[in-house]
Amino acid sequence: MKVYLDNGATTKVDERVIETMLPFFKEKYGNASSLHSFGIDAYNSLNESRTIIASKLNAKPEEIIFTSGGSESNNLAIKGIINKKDHIITIKTEHPSVLNTIKELEKEGIETTYLNIDSEGYINFNELISSFKENTKLVSIMHANNEIGVIQNIKKIYGFCKEKNIIFHTDAVQSFTKLPISSEDADLISISAHKIHGPKGIGALFIKKGIRLKPLINGGSQERNFRAGTENIPGIVGFAKASELITEKEIKQMEKLRDYFINELLKIKDTKLNGPKERLCNNINISFKYVEGEAILTLLSLEDIAVSTGSACSSKSLEPSHVLKAMNLNPKEIHGTIRFTLSKYTTKDELEHTIEKIKTVVEKLRKISPLKGE
């Protein structure tokens, strides 16, 4: 049995999404900027898709800008706002596309405050408020963390920011369509298709009306001059379709399977759940004491079970998870951690099969582990 439990990295494209996209490769392949019938068809489909995505955020269509994905949306939201001598507030557990973007800006003299998190991954609101300065321009805090599934109260954070006229950005790539989120929760919202059974290479940024951003890409006047370049119509149409397909029943089923999987894994001796109980519907993060996560991942892969040791964007790095470090886990716990992420296609049979394989793998590794005697 092949089991895919790395849906936090990317997801299988829904067949209905593929069917929706196909005509835009073979029949309706015009450039949305062209004035002939092919171009007009593409332009109309672009606008229809923009309206669908906007409706998912209770936003206006003109507030949605299409990008190549979550990383570009995060870059545009941050670099597009910040100028020299501005101050940014973020948290230590942000996605690399936020943290590394800010690190680049710091080289240009931008001042940054990195908020701490508690043992479950939540920020401290008092620390956030005390970090506000006269030159604070932007707060960027992820809605749901990609590694530990913790859900920040972005509505409350946005309220604090509005009181001080500070712009608030949230990376909602993991939470979009899985959690309620709207234009009332932030000034800038990053979302992506390939985490919700849509195609790779397409994302969007919600930009609240009245906020001006400097474009990252200069050229034509596409996307209201925020993002030059011929629009990826097949991807955009697929993104819109994917955003319509997930149901509340599927989310409840993921939550049910998540809780079952957590309970069964915690029956294995010397295991620990990282992050809060109230977490993203498809996220499980477990530390297995006395073993290396990479070894578990490799042996599970040999059994055709796909998992990860953290964020896909940094999984090839030997550096320990910055998220787990910020939670003050000890190095042994961090290196023995596996992230499992479910999808609407995940079945209980797949999880039962995985649980049995994990028990065997962990037992095998612990027998030969030099860590157990320490």
ABEGO torsion letter per residue (X at the ends): XBBBAAAAABBBBBAAAAAAAAAAAAABABBAABABAAAAAAAAAAAAAAAAAAAAAGBBAAABBBBAEAAAAAAAAAAAABBBGBBBBBBAABBAAAAAAAAAAAAAGBBBBBBBBBAAGBBBAAAAAAABBAABABBBBBABBAAAGBBBBAAAAAAAAAAAGBBBBBBAAAABGABBBBAAABABBBBBAAAAGBBBGBBBBBBBBGBBBBBABBEBABGGGABBEBBBAAAAAAAAAAAAABBAAAAAAAAAAAAAAAAAAAABBGBBBBEBABBBAABBBBBBBGBBAAAAAAAAAAAGBBBBAEBAAAAABABBBAAAAAAGBBAAAAAABBBBBBBAABBAAAAAAAAAAAAAAAAAAAAABAAAAX
